[in-house]
Amino acid sequence: MFQSIGIPGLIIILVIILIIFGPKKLPQLGRSIGETLKNFKDSTKDVIDDVTEEETDTKKAKEVK
């Protein structure tokens, strides 16, 4: 879906965002988006680690039997 946007489309989107939020709110918006993505990435990593740990425990339990 996003492959067809291209550079001109991205520039238009950025200009629209700048007009809507204004130059004063843009850094705050970027910071908020960055923090949200970081939290999402950390949560996803935790879930993956939990699943991997459970799989490892299951394999060890099968080996013991």
C-alpha positions as CSV (number, residue, x, y, z in Angstrom):
1,M,0.0,0.0,0.0
2,F,2.7,2.5,1.0
3,Q,5.0,1.5,-1.9
4,S,3.0,3.5,-4.3
5,I,3.2,6.8,-2.4
6,G,6.7,7.8,-3.4
7,I,8.8,10.9,-2.5
8,P,6.3,13.5,-3.8
9,G,3.5,11.9,-1.8
10,L,5.6,11.9,1.4
11,I,6.4,15.5,0.9
12,I,2.8,16.4,0.5
13,I,1.9,14.4,3.6
14,L,4.6,16.2,5.6
15,V,3.4,19.6,4.4
16,I,-0.2,18.8,5.4
17,I,1.0,17.6,8.8
18,L,3.0,20.8,9.2
19,I,0.0,22.9,8.3
20,I,-2.4,21.0,10.7
21,F,-0.2,20.9,13.7
22,G,2.0,24.0,13.2
23,P,5.8,24.3,13.7
24,K,5.5,24.7,17.5
25,K,3.7,21.4,18.1
26,L,5.7,19.4,15.6
27,P,8.6,18.5,17.9
28,Q,6.2,17.5,20.7
29,L,4.3,15.4,18.2
30,G,7.5,13.7,17.0
31,R,8.6,13.0,20.6
32,S,5.3,11.5,21.4
33,I,5.4,9.2,18.4
34,G,8.9,8.2,19.2
35,E,8.0,7.3,22.8
36,T,5.0,5.4,21.6
37,L,7.0,3.4,19.1
38,K,9.7,2.7,21.7
39,N,7.1,1.4,24.2
40,F,5.5,-0.8,21.5
41,K,8.9,-2.2,20.5
42,D,9.7,-3.0,24.2
43,S,6.4,-4.6,24.8
44,T,6.7,-6.7,21.6
45,K,10.2,-7.8,22.7
46,D,8.9,-8.8,26.1
47,V,6.1,-10.9,24.5
48,I,8.5,-12.6,22.1
49,D,10.9,-13.3,25.0
50,D,8.1,-14.9,27.1
51,V,7.0,-17.1,24.2
52,T,10.6,-18.2,23.5
53,E,11.1,-19.0,27.2
54,E,7.9,-21.0,27.3
55,E,9.0,-23.0,24.2
56,T,12.4,-23.7,25.7
57,D,10.8,-24.8,29.0
58,T,8.4,-27.1,27.1
59,K,11.3,-28.7,25.1
60,K,13.3,-29.3,28.3
61,A,10.3,-30.9,30.0
62,K,9.8,-33.2,27.0
63,E,13.5,-34.2,27.1
64,V,13.4,-35.1,30.8
65,K,10.5,-37.5,30.3
